[in-house]
Amino acid sequence: MEEWSSKRLDVRTDLAVEERERFPGDGGEVSGVVLKEWKKKEKGIHLTEVVIKNEEGARNMGKPVGTYLTLEAAALEKKDENFHEEVVSELAGLIGNLLKHHGIRTGGMEREPSSILVVGLGNPGATPDALGPKVLEHLMMTRHLSLEYGAEFCQKNGYPILSGITPGVMAQTGMETSEIIKGIIGETGPDAVIVVDALAARSIHRLGVTIQLSDTGIHPGSGVGNHRNSLTEETLGVPVFAIGVPTVVGAAAIVHDTVGAMVEVLKRESGTRRYGDYIEGMEPEEQYELIREILEPQFGPMYVTPHNIDERVENLSFTISEAIHKALFQ
């Protein structure tokens, strides 16, 4: 088995599937990590499961131990209701199976449903960061019905006991998100938390067309270098599941993706050929650091988002909310 170098290409990403792609081969060679991929060709959907089994795998991947499920579909960028319904069905199945694997009961008349708190992270005033709040706008909450009519009412109608909160961002509230959520959990006692958030990707091609689901919780703002208190089972005391969509990518990562083409252009002319040879001879980590050294003093750690991000976020917020409904309501 090949011994992996501890030196990592530090291009910021929240996606486990992109961390796996740092390694050559099909990813099965990564110690402590199990990879499974399958395609629904007739639906144009590509699914990936990355299971980080132990601490060695966590070190290799730079992510906590747990399961990461990724749904990719290029057609998600279009406003196609029929296709979004296909994605809803696939995503609902992933959500339902992951919850059941952790003993979380969804709606159903044969058993008392679990109580689930959905948290929509982000800033509703900033479109690339508004996914979480928009998903919460579309969800049907039922906890108030269980309080008024009893848990039996929800069970009889096949409802989960669902509640939700959009905690805002620290600049708006003056409080860490984890502080707000801990207070709510202390008062309402949910069996599990589902957190919805916008993510950062390494590749611009994944923006708005990729959905990641995990059972490891979430680290708000970590993808853009803004490390806040984590929302995990360890910090909140209940299982935490995360649903996220990448909406931004670092400018340096975009430039890094074009290095190959740039090298070819430089090598065509005698006056710039030596620069092309120099860059081509660098390791990927060195190339990326050089790009950051050039860009960030001029522009700062800039992030880029698609021109139609408002439409994409709006469409995806419906897709994710409907998938949550389908997974939880029977």
Buried (B, 14 or more C-beta within 10 A) or exposed (E): EEEBEEEBBEBBBBBBBBBBBBBEEEBEEBBBBBBEBEEEEEBBBBBBBBBBBEEBBBBBBEBBBBBBBBBBBBBBBEEEEEBBEBBBBBBBBBBBEBBEEEEBBBBBEEEEBBBBBBBBBBBBEEBBBBBBBBBBBBBEEBBEBBEEEEBEBBBEBBBBBBBBBBBBBBEEEEEBBBEBBBEBBEEBEBBBBBBBBBBBBBBBEBBBBBBBBBBBBBBBBBBBEEEBBBBBBEEBEBBBBBBBBBBBBBBBBBBBBEBEEBBEEBBEEEEEEEBBEEBBEBEEBEBBBBBBEEBBEEEEEEBEBBEEBEBBBBBBBBBBBBBBBBBBBB
